[in-house]
Amino acid sequence: MLYNIDSIIKAIDEAKKKAKKRKFTQSVDLILKFRDFDPKKPENRINIAIPLPNPIPNKLCKVCVIASGAMILKARDAGADAVLTKEDVEKLSGNKKEVRKLAKTYDFFVATPDLMVLIGRIMGPILGPRGKMPEVVPPTADIKPVIDRLRRSVRVRVRDQPQAMTRVGSEVMESKLIAENVVAVIDELLKKLKPEQIEKARVKLTMGPPVEIEEIFT
């Protein structure tokens, strides 16, 4: 698919200009509206982690690994933000407050397959509705590239409405780099959608008004 990068950059530049300066660094968000798309159909459910080619400064995601055996050590050596063992998960049983705290603290969860039933029973009722059930990795996997990929990823989730919104950059990034992130997100979504199903694409800063991308594709 060929993208009109100039059109995307123009919209990002305009969104930056229209947003008032704040005392914090604002994110740049991408908002997509779909047509001829029923989000209630199972085949249209979207909940994916999309790695960005250009990581967002100071916005790297936090990854929690839930593991057993040798993977515990490998995850710690790979720099996971947290590593939980089987015993740690068992201690969470009945403690919804602590599970909610974990769900809020960590953006992505990764787990070895042998613990998924336990995780589903104890943590699933809270992680599931948030779209944060763990990505399953084999016990022999090299966990470092998995953690690195998720750290620079954004979660794109389509719920009840035919639309999606995700962070694609920050106001301090070059617009061209943000535009490349926009392309990466849309590219991944086009595995589920046709280009003509993207009715509108807009970008906005956290506290700014949305600006429509006039022409996404060439």
C-alpha positions, -999 to +999 in steps of 0.1 A: +000+000+000+013+034-010+009+062+016+007+100+011+034+108+037+033+145+029-004+146+037+001+128+070+030+151+079+009+182+071-019+170+094+006+164+122+022+198+118-012+214+119-022+195+150+010+207+167+002+243+158-034+242+169-026+227+203-019+252+231+014+247+249+011+228+282+034+222+312+038+186+301+049+169+269+017+161+250+012+128+231+002+127+195-028+104+190-041+088+158-079+084+156-094+061+129-130+058+120-142+028+100-171+022+076-189-010+067-174-025+098-194-042+126-172-045+157-197-069+173-188-096+148-161-120+163-140-118+131-138-080+135-125-080+171-092-062+171-068-062+201-032-061+188+002-048+199+018-029+171+056-022+173+064+013+163+094+019+140+102+051+160+098+046+198+081+075+216+105+093+240+098+087+277+068+065+267+083+031+265+058+005+277+062-016+308+063-054+304+056-079+331+067-115+325+049-144+343+071-174+341+083-207+355+117-225+354+146-211+335+124-184+320+123-166+353+161-159+352+161-152+315+133-126+319+152-109+348+184-108+328+165-094+298+154-065+319+117-072+322+100-045+343+086-072+366+088-110+368+061-130+386+064-167+394+037-193+399+038-186+436+034-149+431+003-155+410-012-179+435-008-153+463-029-129+442-059-152+445-089-132+459-069-100+459-086-081+431-071-048+443-035-060+438-044-075+403-060-042+393-028-024+404-007-048+382-031-042+353-027-005+357+011-005+361+020-028+332+011-022+296+018-058+284+020-092+300+040-122+287+036-157+301+048-193+297+021-217+285+021-238+317+008-209+337-020-197+315-048-217+332-037-203+366-034-168+352-068-171+335-085-181+368-069-156+391-060-126+369-082-132+338-114-115+352-094-082+354-069-085+326-094-099+301-118-069+299-088-046+297-074-065+267-043-074+286-042-112+288-006-123+284+011-130+251+022-167+254+059-175+247+075-210+247+097-217+277+127-220+253+121-186+236+146-158+236+126-134+258+147-103+252+135-095+217+099-101+229+103-076+257+121-051+234+093-054+208+065-048+234+083-019+249+080+001+217+045-011+209+011+005+212-021-014+218-048-009+193-082-021+204-116-019+187-145-023+212-181-014+207-177+014+181-162+012+146-132+033+155-097+030+171-075+055+189-038+050+198-007+070+207+017+074+177+042+100+190+049+130+212+050+167+203+088+167+206+092+142+178+098+151+142+065+150+123+081+126+097+089+101+124+054+103+138+041+098+102+061+066+099+045+054+131+010+063+117+019+042+086+030+012+108-003+012+127-025+015+096-004-012+078-011-036+106-048-028+107-050-034+069-044-071+077-080-070+090-095-042+070-096-030+034-082+005+027-117+018+017-130+008+051-109+036+067-134+064+065-115+090+084-080+094+099-073+122+123-044+132+145-044+153+176-023+163+206-035+153+240-052+186+247-056+198+212-083+196+185-083+168+159-070+174+124-081+153+095-055+136+073-069+147+039-053+119+019-039+088+035-032+067+004-018+078-030 
